Amino acid sequence: MADESQYTESDIWTSPNHNAPLAERPKTPKTPKTPKTPTVHSERRAEPVDRDAALRKELEGVRSINESLEGVIATLERAGGNMNTVSQTVANASTLLNTWTRMLSQTEHNQRLICIRVGRALPKIWQNRKQRPSASSKPR
């Protein structure tokens, strides 16, 4: 995970910025049509196959495939950016959890110091809050 030393005190208390503009989502290109290959019947026709037209059609198919691949690559890059966002969010949550843990530990320590200084045991309300009686079991 991220090194905790790279965060400053102000970083811990700032919220993530959700106002950043999203990159424009690439349009999904249409599925390219496979160029038709001349069949045996078309070769028997009297008119010859236009080589330039066949090459243009092949070029159009290749360009369409390239456009599709560029769309896939753009989508993968966007997914990678989203994964970086998730990773940063997890790191921020971890930092926040560590901060809260330290605060709780310090609070418990302060409670003990106060009670030792005063010379009394911990008040019942401070002792093991999990065993605190519920509203229905309070004495009447």
C-alpha positions in Angstrom: 0.0 0.0 0.0 1.0 3.6 0.1 3.6 4.8 2.5 1.9 6.7 5.3 4.7 9.3 5.4 3.6 10.7 2.1 0.3 12.1 3.6 0.2 15.4 5.3 -2.2 16.3 8.1 -4.3 18.3 5.6 -4.5 15.3 3.3 -6.1 13.2 6.0 -9.0 15.6 6.5 -9.7 16.5 2.8 -12.4 14.7 0.9 -11.8 13.3 -2.6 -12.8 15.7 -5.4 -15.7 14.3 -7.4 -16.0 17.4 -9.5 -13.2 16.5 -11.9 -14.4 16.2 -15.5 -14.6 12.6 -16.8 -12.8 11.8 -19.9 -15.1 11.5 -22.9 -16.1 7.9 -23.3 -15.1 6.5 -26.7 -17.9 5.5 -29.0 -18.1 1.8 -29.6 -17.5 1.3 -33.3 -19.7 -0.8 -35.5 -18.6 -4.4 -36.2 -16.7 -4.4 -39.4 -18.1 -6.3 -42.4 -16.0 -8.9 -43.9 -15.2 -8.1 -47.5 -16.8 -10.5 -49.9 -14.3 -12.7 -51.7 -15.0 -13.4 -55.4 -16.7 -16.7 -55.9 -16.1 -19.2 -58.7 -19.3 -18.0 -60.3 -18.3 -14.4 -60.4 -15.0 -15.2 -62.0 -16.8 -16.8 -64.9 -18.5 -13.5 -65.7 -17.4 -11.6 -68.7 -16.4 -8.5 -66.8 -13.1 -8.6 -65.0 -12.8 -8.0 -61.2 -11.7 -4.4 -60.5 -8.5 -4.8 -58.5 -8.5 -1.2 -57.2 -12.1 -1.5 -56.0 -11.3 -4.8 -54.2 -8.2 -3.1 -52.6 -10.3 -0.1 -51.5 -12.9 -2.4 -49.9 -10.1 -4.3 -48.1 -8.6 -1.0 -46.9 -12.0 0.0 -45.6 -12.3 -3.2 -43.7 -8.8 -2.8 -42.2 -9.6 0.8 -41.1 -12.8 -0.4 -39.5 -10.9 -3.1 -37.6 -8.3 -0.4 -36.5 -11.2 1.8 -35.3 -12.6 -1.1 -33.3 -9.2 -1.8 -31.7 -8.7 1.8 -30.8 -12.1 1.8 -29.1 -11.1 -1.3 -27.1 -7.8 0.3 -26.1 -9.5 3.5 -25.0 -11.9 1.5 -22.9 -9.1 -0.5 -21.3 -7.2 2.8 -20.5 -10.4 4.2 -18.9 -10.7 0.9 -16.8 -7.1 1.4 -15.7 -7.8 4.9 -14.6 -10.8 3.6 -12.7 -8.6 1.0 -11.0 -6.2 3.8 -10.0 -9.1 5.7 -8.5 -10.2 2.6 -6.5 -6.6 2.0 -5.3 -6.3 5.7 -4.1 -9.7 5.4 -2.4 -8.6 2.3 -0.5 -5.4 3.9 0.5 -7.4 7.0 1.8 -9.7 4.7 3.7 -6.8 2.9 5.3 -5.2 6.1 6.3 -8.5 7.3 7.9 -8.9 4.0 9.7 -5.4 4.3 11.1 -6.2 7.8 12.3 -9.4 6.7 14.0 -7.5 3.8 15.7 -4.9 6.2 17.0 -7.5 8.6 18.3 -9.4 5.8 20.0 -6.2 4.5 21.6 -5.3 8.0 22.8 -8.8 8.5 24.2 -8.7 5.2 26.2 -5.2 6.2 27.5 -6.5 9.6 28.6 -9.4 8.0 30.4 -7.0 5.8 32.4 -4.8 8.7 33.2 -7.7 10.7 34.5 -8.9 7.9 36.7 -5.4 7.2 38.1 -4.9 11.0 38.7 -8.2 11.2 40.6 -7.6 7.9 42.4 -10.7 6.1 41.3 -11.7 3.2 39.1 -13.1 3.9 35.7 -16.7 5.0 35.9 -19.1 2.2 34.9 -20.2 4.1 31.8 -16.6 4.0 30.5 -16.1 0.3 31.3 -16.6 -2.1 28.4 -19.3 -0.4 26.5 -20.3 -3.7 24.9 -21.7 -4.9 28.2 -23.7 -1.7 28.7 -27.4 -2.6 29.5 -29.9 -2.0 26.8 -32.9 0.3 27.3 -35.3 -2.7 28.0 -33.1 -4.2 30.8 -32.6 -0.9 32.7 -33.7 -1.1 36.4 -37.0 0.6 37.1 
